[in-house]
Amino acid sequence: MPSPDDLRLIDRLHGGFPLADRPFAEVAAELGCDEDALIQRLQRLLAQGDLTRFGPLFQIERAGGRFVLAAMAVPQARFDAVAARLNAMPEVAHNYRRESAWPDRPGATPLNMWFVIAVGQPAQAEAVVERIQAETGLPVLTFPKEREFFVELRLPLLPHDVPDFPDAAHESR
């Protein structure tokens, strides 16, 4: 479980990181600790799985690359092995289990593994899909981006960030 200091660090880094020669030193000064301690704390949070990723988000198309949303129907008995294989691929940004909304609907494909392929050049995406299919023996469905939406979800991590809600038991009616 993250400590209050861990939560302050995560909250500070969410949505902004200084563009400076020593960005960790700047954040450490803001939080009242030293740079090495801050870096060690981040490494611990990542190692423990409290953070799953720490890094920038790019609009990859502006840099000449491409993101591809993809999905597969993976038999339950092979799910962990296929997930491990995808996780080992540098082009797979992340993957996750998702159950089909209507698995019993006629013609439904039970897509249960969803992932994002990130490549430096658009032509590389097809080769990655073909490699995944060859290595897993499973078809990969791809979903091209039609429009881009920016959605930033920021949940309060610290008690002072949580709005005060009236206690229903004490509310006058």
Backbone as CSV, one residue per row, in Angstrom:
resi,resn,N_x,N_y,N_z,CA_x,CA_y,CA_z,C_x,C_y,C_z
1,MET,0.857,-1.181,0.000,0.000,0.000,0.000,0.901,1.241,0.000
2,PRO,0.653,2.148,-0.922,1.469,3.374,-0.972,1.292,4.220,0.286
3,SER,2.387,4.803,0.729,2.360,5.693,1.888,1.828,7.060,1.459
4,PRO,1.528,7.936,2.427,1.125,9.310,2.062,2.180,10.020,1.212
5,ASP,3.467,9.784,1.509,4.524,10.400,0.697,4.513,9.844,-0.731
6,ASP,4.262,8.529,-0.863,4.148,7.932,-2.194,3.011,8.598,-2.968
7,LEU,1.885,8.774,-2.304,0.720,9.370,-2.961,0.992,10.815,-3.365
8,ARG,1.702,11.563,-2.520,2.058,12.945,-2.882,2.948,12.959,-4.127
9,LEU,3.889,12.033,-4.184,4.773,11.948,-5.348,3.977,11.611,-6.604
10,ILE,3.133,10.593,-6.529,2.331,10.195,-7.689,1.441,11.353,-8.134
11,ASP,0.814,12.009,-7.164,-0.061,13.134,-7.486,0.724,14.258,-8.166
12,ARG,1.939,14.520,-7.679,2.755,15.593,-8.262,3.179,15.268,-9.693
13,LEU,3.481,14.007,-9.948,3.988,13.632,-11.265,2.880,13.396,-12.289
14,HIS,1.663,13.193,-11.838,0.569,12.946,-12.772,0.276,14.209,-13.578
15,GLY,0.477,14.125,-14.860,0.117,15.232,-15.732,1.166,16.312,-15.873
16,GLY,2.363,16.107,-15.320,3.379,17.133,-15.504,4.718,16.724,-14.933
17,PHE,5.737,16.874,-15.720,7.092,16.564,-15.296,7.968,17.694,-15.806
18,PRO,8.827,18.252,-14.953,9.628,19.400,-15.384,10.541,19.075,-16.565
19,LEU,10.601,19.976,-17.505,11.562,19.867,-18.602,12.784,20.657,-18.170
20,ALA,13.726,19.938,-17.562,14.907,20.578,-16.981,16.068,19.594,-17.039
21,ASP,17.271,20.108,-16.788,18.453,19.249,-16.773,18.334,18.154,-15.712
22,ARG,17.762,18.501,-14.563,17.616,17.538,-13.463,16.179,17.586,-12.948
23,PRO,15.241,17.026,-13.728,13.827,17.121,-13.341,13.512,16.444,-12.006
24,PHE,14.192,15.329,-11.698,13.924,14.658,-10.425,14.359,15.523,-9.252
25,ALA,15.443,16.275,-9.431,15.909,17.178,-8.373,14.883,18.281,-8.134
26,GLU,14.291,18.802,-9.211,13.270,19.851,-9.060,12.058,19.339,-8.294
27,VAL,11.575,18.146,-8.682,10.408,17.578,-7.999,10.760,17.269,-6.543
28,ALA,11.950,16.732,-6.312,12.373,16.424,-4.947,12.388,17.685,-4.080
29,ALA,12.898,18.786,-4.630,12.925,20.043,-3.870,11.509,20.496,-3.527
30,GLU,10.581,20.360,-4.482,9.183,20.736,-4.220,8.581,19.895,-3.100
31,LEU,8.972,18.619,-3.037,8.385,17.702,-2.064,9.189,17.601,-0.771
32,GLY,10.321,18.316,-0.716,11.105,18.337,0.511,11.932,17.087,0.761
33,CYS,12.427,16.481,-0.307,13.313,15.322,-0.142,14.480,15.477,-1.113
34,ASP,15.399,14.511,-1.123,16.501,14.642,-2.068,16.244,13.799,-3.317
35,GLU,16.986,14.123,-4.344,16.797,13.510,-5.665,16.947,11.989,-5.629
36,ASP,17.982,11.487,-4.967,18.211,10.039,-4.913,17.049,9.326,-4.219
37,ALA,16.551,9.911,-3.132,15.434,9.303,-2.405,14.188,9.260,-3.284
38,LEU,13.954,10.321,-4.042,12.791,10.359,-4.933,12.899,9.282,-6.017
39,ILE,14.069,9.148,-6.613,14.272,8.134,-7.661,14.111,6.734,-7.073
40,GLN,14.653,6.504,-5.892,14.497,5.200,-5.235,13.030,4.903,-4.938
41,ARG,12.296,5.918,-4.517,10.868,5.736,-4.223,10.119,5.342,-5.500
42,LEU,10.409,6.021,-6.603,9.772,5.664,-7.879,10.120,4.237,-8.293
43,GLN,11.381,3.872,-8.151,11.804,2.509,-8.514,11.077,1.475,-7.652
44,ARG,10.914,1.764,-6.364,10.200,0.842,-5.473,8.731,0.732,-5.864
45,LEU,8.086,1.856,-6.160,6.676,1.841,-6.565,6.478,1.025,-7.839
46,LEU,7.423,1.135,-8.764,7.352,0.347,-10.002,7.604,-1.133,-9.715
47,ALA,8.608,-1.439,-8.905,8.951,-2.836,-8.602,7.819,-3.539,-7.861
48,GLN,7.124,-2.809,-6.990,6.030,-3.407,-6.216,4.727,-3.469,-7.010
49,GLY,4.677,-2.806,-8.165,3.457,-2.802,-8.959,2.457,-1.727,-8.553
50,ASP,2.838,-0.845,-7.593,1.945,0.269,-7.241,1.832,1.231,-8.415
51,LEU,2.914,1.358,-9.185,2.902,2.051,-10.475,3.221,1.003,-11.523
52,THR,2.491,1.016,-12.619,2.782,0.053,-13.681,3.615,0.671,-14.784
53,ARG,3.657,1.980,-14.818,4.403,2.663,-15.874,4.748,4.057,-15.399
54,PHE,5.946,4.507,-15.758,6.330,5.886,-15.519,7.035,6.349,-16.773
55,GLY,6.447,7.281,-17.465,7.058,7.783,-18.682,6.122,8.713,-19.409
56,PRO,6.618,9.289,-20.477,5.815,10.255,-21.233,4.778,9.576,-22.111
57,LEU,3.765,10.317,-22.456,2.788,9.899,-23.459,3.045,10.751,-24.699
58,PHE,3.104,10.104,-25.835,3.398,10.798,-27.078,2.225,10.715,-28.031
59,GLN,2.088,11.703,-28.872,1.221,11.594,-30.036,2.124,11.036,-31.117
60,ILE,2.152,9.727,-31.162,3.143,9.020,-31.964,3.043,9.350,-33.451
61,GLU,1.835,9.641,-33.929,1.684,9.957,-35.346,2.444,11.225,-35.717
62,ARG,2.536,12.177,-34.796,3.287,13.408,-35.063,4.776,13.145,-35.210
63,ALA,5.236,12.037,-34.608,6.646,11.669,-34.697,6.888,10.667,-35.832
64,GLY,5.846,10.389,-36.617,5.989,9.486,-37.757,5.640,8.046,-37.475
65,GLY,5.191,7.730,-36.255,4.859,6.353,-35.895,3.373,6.069,-35.958
66,ARG,2.998,4.978,-35.306,1.596,4.572,-35.342,1.257,3.732,-34.119
67,PHE,0.074,3.952,-33.566,-0.522,3.097,-32.543,-1.620,2.294,-33.206
68,VAL,-1.751,1.028,-32.825,-2.822,0.182,-33.350,-3.483,-0.520,-32.172
69,LEU,-4.783,-0.343,-32.018,-5.546,-1.097,-31.041,-5.832,-2.460,-31.650
70,ALA,-5.590,-3.522,-30.889,-5.776,-4.870,-31.411,-6.419,-5.743,-30.343
71,ALA,-7.003,-6.843,-30.794,-7.651,-7.769,-29.864,-7.537,-9.191,-30.390
72,MET,-7.619,-10.124,-29.443,-7.552,-11.538,-29.782,-8.554,-12.302,-28.911
73,ALA,-9.005,-13.427,-29.426,-9.794,-14.378,-28.638,-8.816,-15.458,-28.191
74,VAL,-8.419,-15.413,-26.937,-7.401,-16.319,-26.419,-8.068,-17.367,-25.528
75,PRO,-7.845,-18.651,-25.817,-8.395,-19.688,-24.935,-7.900,-19.487,-23.496
76,GLN,-8.783,-19.675,-22.534,-8.450,-19.427,-21.127,-7.180,-20.159,-20.699
77,ALA,-7.024,-21.390,-21.136,-5.859,-22.185,-20.736,-4.546,-21.581,-21.228
78,ARG,-4.589,-20.762,-22.266,-3.377,-20.165,-22.837,-3.238,-18.682,-22.505
79,PHE,-4.205,-18.133,-21.810,-4.253,-16.684,-21.619,-2.959,-16.138,-21.006
80,ASP,-2.510,-16.707,-19.899,-1.314,-16.181,-19.227,-0.074,-16.302,-20.110
81,ALA,0.058,-17.419,-20.829,1.230,-17.606,-21.694,1.230,-16.602,-22.848
82,VAL,0.066,-16.380,-23.445,-0.020,-15.411,-24.542,0.231,-14.002,-24.013
83,ALA,-0.313,-13.677,-22.856,-0.086,-12.351,-22.259,1.403,-12.140,-21.993
84,ALA,2.078,-13.163,-21.478,3.515,-13.049,-21.211,4.291,-12.828,-22.511
85,ARG,3.884,-13.517,-23.565,4.556,-13.358,-24.863,4.390,-11.933,-25.378
86,LEU,3.159,-11.410,-25.314,2.919,-10.040,-25.760,3.668,-9.040,-24.889
87,ASN,3.674,-9.257,-23.578,4.364,-8.340,-22.664,5.858,-8.278,-22.941
88,ALA,6.416,-9.346,-23.507,7.850,-9.386,-23.810,8.197,-8.652,-25.104
89,MET,7.194,-8.294,-25.874,7.436,-7.620,-27.153,7.571,-6.113,-26.930
90,PRO,8.657,-5.520,-27.388,8.826,-4.082,-27.177,7.765,-3.236,-27.886
91,GLU,7.136,-3.781,-28.917,6.132,-3.008,-29.657,4.764,-3.013,-28.985
92,VAL,4.557,-3.876,-28.004,3.261,-3.922,-27.322,3.329,-2.995,-26.117
93,ALA,2.556,-1.901,-26.218,2.587,-0.888,-25.168,1.928,-1.399,-23.891
94,HIS,0.832,-2.083,-24.001,0.156,-2.676,-22.853,-0.910,-3.630,-23.368
95,ASN,-1.307,-4.554,-22.506,-2.423,-5.414,-22.858,-3.249,-5.681,-21.613
96,TYR,-4.488,-6.064,-21.820,-5.361,-6.293,-20.680,-6.479,-7.256,-21.063
97,ARG,-7.025,-7.901,-20.030,-8.147,-8.819,-20.203,-9.431,-7.992,-20.223
98,ARG,-10.291,-8.341,-21.140,-11.594,-7.685,-21.233,-12.575,-8.708,-21.758
99,GLU,-13.632,-8.914,-21.030,-14.627,-9.891,-21.457,-15.561,-9.253,-22.479
100,SER,-16.034,-10.065,-23.406,-16.957,-9.575,-24.428,-18.259,-9.139,-23.782
101,ALA,-18.830,-8.075,-24.296,-20.080,-7.563,-23.751,-21.239,-8.534,-23.998
102,TRP,-21.243,-9.181,-25.146,-22.320,-10.110,-25.502,-21.721,-11.425,-25.998
103,PRO,-21.107,-12.202,-25.121,-20.419,-13.401,-25.589,-21.345,-14.451,-26.199
104,ASP,-22.614,-14.423,-25.840,-23.542,-15.436,-26.344,-24.322,-14.986,-27.570
105,ARG,-24.093,-13.765,-28.017,-24.787,-13.254,-29.201,-24.330,-14.055,-30.423
106,PRO,-25.256,-14.460,-31.284,-24.860,-15.219,-32.484,-23.812,-14.451,-33.298
107,GLY,-22.764,-15.151,-33.670,-21.693,-14.544,-34.457,-20.688,-13.762,-33.648
108,ALA,-20.872,-13.704,-32.322,-19.954,-12.938,-31.472,-18.580,-13.591,-31.442
109,THR,-17.568,-12.772,-31.476,-16.189,-13.243,-31.318,-15.780,-12.911,-29.892
110,PRO,-15.424,-13.909,-29.109,-15.110,-13.645,-27.697,-13.728,-13.021,-27.513
111,LEU,-13.617,-11.776,-27.891,-12.338,-11.073,-27.760,-12.085,-10.804,-26.282
112,ASN,-11.038,-11.389,-25.741,-10.771,-11.226,-24.315,-9.395,-10.642,-24.013
113,MET,-8.527,-10.498,-25.012,-7.228,-9.864,-24.810,-7.122,-8.669,-25.758
114,TRP,-6.972,-7.506,-25.168,-6.864,-6.266,-25.933,-5.484,-5.681,-25.672
115,PHE,-4.886,-5.095,-26.687,-3.553,-4.544,-26.526,-3.311,-3.438,-27.538
116,VAL,-2.264,-2.672,-27.292,-1.892,-1.575,-28.174,-0.497,-1.862,-28.722
117,ILE,-0.385,-1.783,-30.027,0.904,-1.924,-30.701,1.400,-0.513,-31.002
118,ALA,2.642,-0.228,-30.650,3.244,1.084,-30.897,4.507,0.874,-31.720
119,VAL,4.553,1.497,-32.887,5.700,1.334,-33.780,6.184,2.696,-34.258
120,GLY,7.457,2.729,-34.629,8.080,3.973,-35.073,7.718,4.374,-36.479
121,GLN,7.299,3.409,-37.303,6.894,3.677,-38.682,5.615,2.897,-38.964
122,PRO,4.622,3.512,-39.590,3.342,2.843,-39.815,3.451,1.465,-40.460
123,ALA,4.375,1.277,-41.391,4.495,-0.007,-42.085,4.902,-1.137,-41.147
124,GLN,5.500,-0.826,-40.003,5.933,-1.860,-39.069,4.764,-2.535,-38.352
125,ALA,3.638,-1.864,-38.264,2.505,-2.405,-37.511,2.034,-3.743,-38.077
126,GLU,1.917,-3.829,-39.392,1.455,-5.069,-40.015,2.424,-6.220,-39.729
127,ALA,3.717,-5.946,-39.748,4.707,-6.986,-39.466,4.588,-7.481,-38.019
128,VAL,4.300,-6.586,-37.082,4.132,-6.978,-35.682,2.892,-7.855,-35.543
129,VAL,1.802,-7.471,-36.194,0.577,-8.279,-36.152,0.854,-9.675,-36.712
130,GLU,1.544,-9.744,-37.828,1.869,-11.041,-38.431,2.748,-11.881,-37.510
131,ARG,3.696,-11.243,-36.829,4.562,-11.968,-35.900,3.764,-12.521,-34.720
132,ILE,2.847,-11.720,-34.184,2.000,-12.179,-33.071,1.174,-13.385,-33.518
133,GLN,0.595,-13.292,-34.700,-0.224,-14.401,-35.210,0.619,-15.659,-35.400
134,ALA,1.834,-15.506,-35.933,2.706,-16.660,-36.161,3.136,-17.290,-34.836
135,GLU,3.451,-16.458,-33.838,3.952,-16.972,-32.564,2.863,-17.564,-31.683
136,THR,1.622,-17.068,-31.826,0.546,-17.552,-30.960,-0.384,-18.533,-31.674
137,GLY,-0.398,-18.482,-33.013,-1.340,-19.304,-33.761,-2.769,-18.790,-33.667
138,LEU,-2.922,-17.560,-33.244,-4.251,-16.964,-33.063,-4.397,-15.740,-33.966
139,PRO,-5.596,-15.536,-34.506,-5.806,-14.334,-35.320,-5.834,-13.075,-34.449
140,VAL,-5.322,-12.005,-35.018,-5.324,-10.694,-34.361,-6.242,-9.788,-35.162
141,LEU,-7.198,-9.178,-34.485,-8.072,-8.189,-35.127,-7.522,-6.805,-34.798
142,THR,-7.481,-5.927,-35.775,-6.983,-4.568,-35.549,-8.112,-3.566,-35.785
143,PHE,-8.038,-2.487,-35.051,-9.077,-1.461,-35.096,-8.424,-0.111,-35.356
144,PRO,-8.526,0.381,-36.575,-7.872,1.652,-36.907,-8.530,2.826,-36.174
145,LYS,-7.695,3.804,-35.873,-8.193,5.014,-35.223,-8.913,5.864,-36.257
146,GLU,-10.144,6.207,-35.959,-10.905,7.092,-36.836,-10.854,8.530,-36.352
147,ARG,-10.891,8.698,-35.031,-10.804,10.018,-34.411,-10.018,9.874,-33.130
148,GLU,-9.375,10.946,-32.715,-8.637,10.919,-31.459,-9.375,11.745,-30.425
149,PHE,-9.451,11.196,-29.224,-10.071,11.889,-28.106,-9.031,12.018,-27.004
150,PHE,-9.025,13.128,-26.323,-8.154,13.296,-25.170,-9.012,13.141,-23.925
151,VAL,-8.721,12.122,-23.161,-9.443,11.871,-21.924,-8.410,11.757,-20.820
152,GLU,-8.467,12.646,-19.868,-7.565,12.556,-18.732,-8.385,12.285,-17.495
153,LEU,-8.144,11.139,-16.921,-8.830,10.764,-15.688,-7.857,10.961,-14.541
154,ARG,-8.202,11.854,-13.659,-7.379,12.098,-12.472,-8.234,11.861,-11.258
155,LEU,-7.916,10.801,-10.549,-8.646,10.495,-9.330,-7.882,11.075,-8.141
156,PRO,-8.596,11.588,-7.157,-7.900,12.153,-5.992,-7.159,11.053,-5.235
157,LEU,-5.902,11.318,-4.902,-5.097,10.348,-4.171,-4.960,10.702,-2.703
158,LEU,-5.102,11.968,-2.384,-4.892,12.437,-1.021,-6.199,12.951,-0.445
159,PRO,-6.387,12.819,0.864,-7.662,13.234,1.473,-8.039,14.682,1.172
160,HIS,-7.047,15.588,1.094,-7.384,16.994,0.837,-7.896,17.198,-0.586
161,ASP,-7.705,16.202,-1.462,-8.179,16.305,-2.844,-9.618,15.828,-2.998
162,VAL,-10.144,15.175,-1.965,-11.483,14.610,-2.056,-12.481,15.681,-1.645
163,PRO,-13.478,15.954,-2.500,-14.462,16.970,-2.125,-15.271,16.516,-0.916
164,ASP,-15.704,17.484,-0.113,-16.552,17.164,1.037,-17.974,16.903,0.544
165,PHE,-18.473,15.750,0.884,-19.855,15.411,0.554,-20.637,15.362,1.857
166,PRO,-21.849,15.848,1.826,-22.643,15.805,3.061,-22.879,14.345,3.467
167,ASP,-22.814,14.083,4.750,-23.094,12.751,5.268,-24.606,12.548,5.193
168,ALA,-25.026,11.547,4.452,-26.454,11.323,4.227,-27.214,11.113,5.533
169,ALA,-26.554,10.527,6.512,-27.220,10.257,7.785,-27.518,11.546,8.555
170,HIS,-26.738,12.601,8.289,-26.910,13.854,8.996,-27.533,14.946,8.151
171,GLU,-27.899,14.600,6.957,-28.475,15.580,6.049,-29.899,15.903,6.487
172,SER,-30.250,17.173,6.476,-31.634,17.517,6.785,-32.470,17.393,5.519
173,ARG,-33.645,16.912,5.663,-34.502,16.693,4.492,-35.656,17.641,4.505
